[in-house]
Amino acid sequence: MPESRKRRPRRRRGNPATGPEHEPVTSVGAARASAPAGPNPRWYVPVMLGLMLLGLVWIVVWYVFENMYPIPGIGSWNLVIGFAIILVGFLMTTRWR
């Protein structure tokens, strides 16, 4: 079986003392990104799950009671409100540690 060709090592260019690891951290975002993130507060997960369940209940109530509840005057916008509540709960899952 033929052997594959060996890759040549890359040539390094420039002064190694001026590389990115030797630059001082000047921006707040770079300093904040290197700090380890702590755990979420105890209320975070119950609120996250509660919002997703509340949105689901909102939509189910709207379907079962045929536009009479939760808010009768806005009609199909109840569906949008239910999905918005679910979306907020889902967006909270992206910050969950």
C-alpha positions as CSV (number, residue, x, y, z in Angstrom):
1,M,0.0,0.0,0.0
2,P,1.5,3.4,-0.9
3,E,2.4,5.8,1.9
4,S,0.9,9.2,2.1
5,R,3.0,12.3,1.7
6,K,4.4,14.0,4.8
7,R,3.3,17.6,5.3
8,R,6.0,20.2,5.5
9,P,6.0,22.2,8.8
10,R,4.7,25.7,8.6
11,R,7.2,28.5,8.6
12,R,6.7,30.9,11.4
13,R,6.8,34.5,10.6
14,G,7.2,37.7,12.6
15,N,8.5,38.4,16.0
16,P,7.2,35.9,18.6
17,A,7.4,38.5,21.3
18,T,4.6,40.5,19.7
19,G,2.2,37.6,19.2
20,P,-1.4,37.7,20.5
21,E,-0.4,36.0,23.7
22,H,1.9,38.9,24.6
23,E,-0.6,41.6,24.0
24,P,-2.1,43.3,27.2
25,V,-5.8,42.8,27.7
26,T,-7.4,46.2,27.2
27,S,-11.0,45.4,26.4
28,V,-13.6,44.7,29.1
29,G,-15.2,41.9,27.0
30,A,-11.9,39.9,26.7
31,A,-11.3,40.1,30.4
32,R,-14.9,39.1,31.2
33,A,-14.8,36.1,28.7
34,S,-11.8,34.6,30.5
35,A,-13.5,34.7,33.9
36,P,-15.3,31.4,34.8
37,A,-19.0,31.6,34.9
38,G,-20.7,30.6,38.2
39,P,-23.8,28.5,38.6
40,N,-27.2,29.9,38.1
41,P,-29.3,31.0,41.1
42,R,-31.7,28.4,42.6
43,W,-34.8,30.1,41.1
44,Y,-33.6,30.0,37.5
45,V,-34.6,26.4,36.5
46,P,-38.1,26.6,38.2
47,V,-38.8,29.9,36.4
48,M,-37.5,28.5,33.1
49,L,-39.6,25.4,33.3
50,G,-42.6,27.4,34.7
51,L,-42.6,29.7,31.7
52,M,-42.5,26.8,29.2
53,L,-45.4,25.1,31.0
54,L,-47.3,28.4,31.4
55,G,-47.1,28.9,27.6
56,L,-48.3,25.4,26.9
57,V,-51.2,25.8,29.4
58,W,-52.1,29.1,27.8
59,I,-52.3,27.5,24.3
60,V,-54.2,24.5,25.6
61,V,-56.8,26.7,27.4
62,W,-57.2,28.8,24.3
63,Y,-58.0,25.8,22.2
64,V,-60.2,24.0,24.7
65,F,-62.4,27.0,25.5
66,E,-62.7,28.1,21.9
67,N,-61.3,31.7,22.1
68,M,-63.2,32.5,25.4
69,Y,-60.2,32.3,27.6
70,P,-57.4,33.4,28.6
71,I,-58.1,36.8,26.9
72,P,-61.4,36.8,24.9
73,G,-61.0,40.0,23.0
74,I,-57.8,39.4,21.1
75,G,-58.7,36.1,19.4
76,S,-55.8,34.3,17.7
77,W,-53.3,36.6,19.4
78,N,-53.6,34.3,22.4
79,L,-51.7,31.7,20.4
80,V,-48.9,34.2,19.8
81,I,-48.8,35.1,23.5
82,G,-48.5,31.4,24.4
83,F,-45.7,30.8,22.0
84,A,-43.9,34.0,23.2
85,I,-44.0,32.7,26.8
86,I,-42.6,29.4,25.6
87,L,-39.9,31.1,23.6
88,V,-38.8,33.1,26.7
89,G,-38.5,29.9,28.6
90,F,-36.6,28.3,25.8
91,L,-34.2,31.3,25.6
92,M,-33.5,30.9,29.3
93,T,-32.3,27.3,28.6
94,T,-29.4,28.8,26.5
95,R,-28.0,30.5,29.7
96,W,-28.5,27.5,32.0
97,R,-25.3,26.2,33.5
